Amino acid sequence: MLQSTKTTRNERIQYLLENGYPAYTTQIGWLGYSDETMRALCRKYLAAGFKAFKMKVGQDLQNDIKRCRLVRDEIGWENQFMIDANQTWNVPTAIEWVKNLKEFKPLWIEEPTSPDDILGHAKIAAALREHSIGVATGEMCCNRVMFKQFMQADALEFCQIDSARIGGVNEILAVYLMAKKLNGKVLHSLTGCSAANPLCNVCISVKVCPHAGGVGLCEMVQHLQMWDFCSVSCTLEGRMVEFVDQQHDQFVYPATINAKACYVAPRAPGYSTELKEAAIVQFEYPHGTEWKRMFDEGMFTQENY
């Protein structure tokens, strides 16, 4: 698989150096934000070049409908919109809830139910496919075997590896290779559709779109996703990486985006997670200066920590 893409790899490397890798933001739609805050954040990230936006859902359906409408009013219909439930529903609730949001054309529903329920995700994916809504999950998966079964069961369309939870680089690379190998083949075999049929609207491909919401995750997954583009999938279609614009100042080689909201290709070797010495002095548990301050101020005691 890797040898077959090698002859054109340098072209894709050059593309990344010149253009970067597409990012999306979740910063516009955290639960609890006021309408005014959401509108202001949508405008801020539109101005920063973002073309894909994700919003949290799942507490109140009517409020979700209102918030989805607000976001669509701000970002328009030419940009991509995703929703994330953070595992809050059971399977039937997930299906009905998301159907009530279909008018807003979300690209995916992320973590609609328990992250361990592979067959539950498969049922949700099947029910939402007719509405062109994909299922995204995987940030809680810790090994390649679960990802294999998610793909075999056609339980996800957007594969969200989390490089801090899954067991190391080799384990992660196996997921990328499986996503390439299983690309739409499971459904094709089930439906009898020809894999060469470009008009098939039933069979789907698996796109790896890493989870990158935590400190250091943006720094880690940028390398992985760019390797996938250069050497495995060789496409950007349906693929992007989450980006949060905070805590990068703690790293020696921080992840950055350009004016088009694309990750700038890193030039330093390694995983880009080397912390600045000042960050370690400040935050290392339990002797860092920030921890010492909190202990001294009584924020943590033997009883409550």
FENJO-V622292 format. One record per residue. N is the residue number from 0. RES is the residue in one small letter. PHI is phi in whole degrees, 0 to 359 (999 if undefined). PSI is psi in whole degrees, -180 to 180 (* if undefined). Layout:
n = <N/N>
res = <RES/RES>
phi = <PHI/PHI>
psi = <PSI/PSI>
This chain:
n = <0/1/2/3/4/5/6/7/8/9/10/11/12/13/14/15/16/17/18/19/20/21/22/23/24/25/26/27/28/29/30/31/32/33/34/35/36/37/38/39/40/41/42/43/44/45/46/47/48/49/50/51/52/53/54/55/56/57/58/59/60/61/62/63/64/65/66/67/68/69/70/71/72/73/74/75/76/77/78/79/80/81/82/83/84/85/86/87/88/89/90/91/92/93/94/95/96/97/98/99/100/101/102/103/104/105/106/107/108/109/110/111/112/113/114/115/116/117/118/119/120/121/122/123/124/125/126/127/128/129/130/131/132/133/134/135/136/137/138/139/140/141/142/143/144/145/146/147/148/149/150/151/152/153/154/155/156/157/158/159/160/161/162/163/164/165/166/167/168/169/170/171/172/173/174/175/176/177/178/179/180/181/182/183/184/185/186/187/188/189/190/191/192/193/194/195/196/197/198/199/200/201/202/203/204/205/206/207/208/209/210/211/212/213/214/215/216/217/218/219/220/221/222/223/224/225/226/227/228/229/230/231/232/233/234/235/236/237/238/239/240/241/242/243/244/245/246/247/248/249/250/251/252/253/254/255/256/257/258/259/260/261/262/263/264/265/266/267/268/269/270/271/272/273/274/275/276/277/278/279/280/281/282/283/284/285/286/287/288/289/290/291/292/293/294/295/296/297/298/299/300/301/302/303/304>
res = <m/l/q/s/t/k/t/t/r/n/e/r/i/q/y/l/l/e/n/g/y/p/a/y/t/t/q/i/g/w/l/g/y/s/d/e/t/m/r/a/l/c/r/k/y/l/a/a/g/f/k/a/f/k/m/k/v/g/q/d/l/q/n/d/i/k/r/c/r/l/v/r/d/e/i/g/w/e/n/q/f/m/i/d/a/n/q/t/w/n/v/p/t/a/i/e/w/v/k/n/l/k/e/f/k/p/l/w/i/e/e/p/t/s/p/d/d/i/l/g/h/a/k/i/a/a/a/l/r/e/h/s/i/g/v/a/t/g/e/m/c/c/n/r/v/m/f/k/q/f/m/q/a/d/a/l/e/f/c/q/i/d/s/a/r/i/g/g/v/n/e/i/l/a/v/y/l/m/a/k/k/l/n/g/k/v/l/h/s/l/t/g/c/s/a/a/n/p/l/c/n/v/c/i/s/v/k/v/c/p/h/a/g/g/v/g/l/c/e/m/v/q/h/l/q/m/w/d/f/c/s/v/s/c/t/l/e/g/r/m/v/e/f/v/d/q/q/h/d/q/f/v/y/p/a/t/i/n/a/k/a/c/y/v/a/p/r/a/p/g/y/s/t/e/l/k/e/a/a/i/v/q/f/e/y/p/h/g/t/e/w/k/r/m/f/d/e/g/m/f/t/q/e/n/y>
phi = <999/288/295/292/257/292/295/250/297/297/295/286/299/297/300/296/297/272/240/82/240/302/239/230/238/254/292/276/220/289/300/98/291/287/301/297/295/297/298/297/289/302/292/298/280/298/296/278/101/290/237/216/223/239/233/279/222/122/273/211/298/297/292/297/300/297/289/299/296/299/296/298/300/277/267/79/256/276/264/273/223/232/232/223/259/48/72/282/253/275/295/299/296/303/297/292/298/291/300/288/251/296/298/269/51/292/293/211/250/263/43/288/210/310/294/266/271/295/290/296/298/297/294/296/300/295/289/265/298/293/259/59/248/270/255/242/195/130/294/261/282/252/204/291/292/297/297/301/288/302/289/296/273/53/261/210/249/243/268/251/297/237/288/267/257/281/281/96/298/300/296/294/299/298/293/301/292/294/301/292/290/273/312/78/287/296/293/302/289/285/267/78/287/286/297/270/281/286/267/295/251/257/283/239/256/262/250/276/230/301/283/216/269/261/297/92/292/301/298/283/283/301/295/297/292/289/298/301/297/285/236/240/288/59/213/256/298/73/241/198/236/298/223/241/261/209/71/294/293/275/251/293/238/289/291/224/240/264/292/257/58/241/303/282/300/292/251/277/288/98/269/64/250/288/280/294/302/296/292/293/301/279/245/299/269/256/259/297/298/291/294/300/298/293/296/297/274/79/291/231/231/299/283/250/221>
psi = <-43/-37/-34/-20/-1/-34/-27/9/-41/-30/-39/-35/-45/-38/-45/-40/-33/-32/-26/-173/132/138/159/164/145/-1/-15/-17/42/146/138/-13/141/163/-42/-40/-44/-43/-45/-40/-38/-44/-38/-47/-26/-44/-27/-1/0/143/6/133/137/140/144/143/172/-9/-43/122/-48/-37/-36/-42/-45/-43/-38/-42/-40/-47/-45/-38/-35/-43/-11/-176/-5/-16/160/148/129/156/151/121/-6/47/17/-20/161/177/-52/-40/-42/-46/-50/-40/-48/-34/-33/-12/6/-27/-20/3/56/139/-40/160/122/136/63/-20/-168/131/-13/-8/84/-47/-31/-44/-37/-40/-42/-45/-43/-39/-31/-10/-37/-17/10/36/122/164/131/132/171/-11/-18/-2/135/3/163/-24/-42/-42/-39/-45/-36/-44/-43/-33/3/45/-3/153/-29/112/116/80/148/111/-9/-17/-37/155/64/170/-45/-40/-41/-44/-33/-36/-43/-43/-37/-41/-39/-45/-39/4/89/-3/-30/-51/-37/-41/-32/-35/-14/9/147/129/-17/0/108/-12/-2/124/13/-46/136/160/159/122/128/119/90/149/131/46/-16/171/121/-16/-40/-43/-38/-50/-18/-40/-45/-48/-35/-34/-42/-46/-41/-36/-15/-79/-35/28/154/-2/122/10/139/167/135/144/131/137/57/154/-3/-22/-10/-6/149/-40/77/149/138/158/158/-171/-14/17/45/140/131/129/123/146/-18/144/163/-173/1/22/19/117/148/147/-37/-35/-39/-45/-36/-39/-6/132/136/11/-2/155/-33/-40/-42/-41/-44/-39/-44/-32/3/15/-27/132/172/-30/-36/8/*>
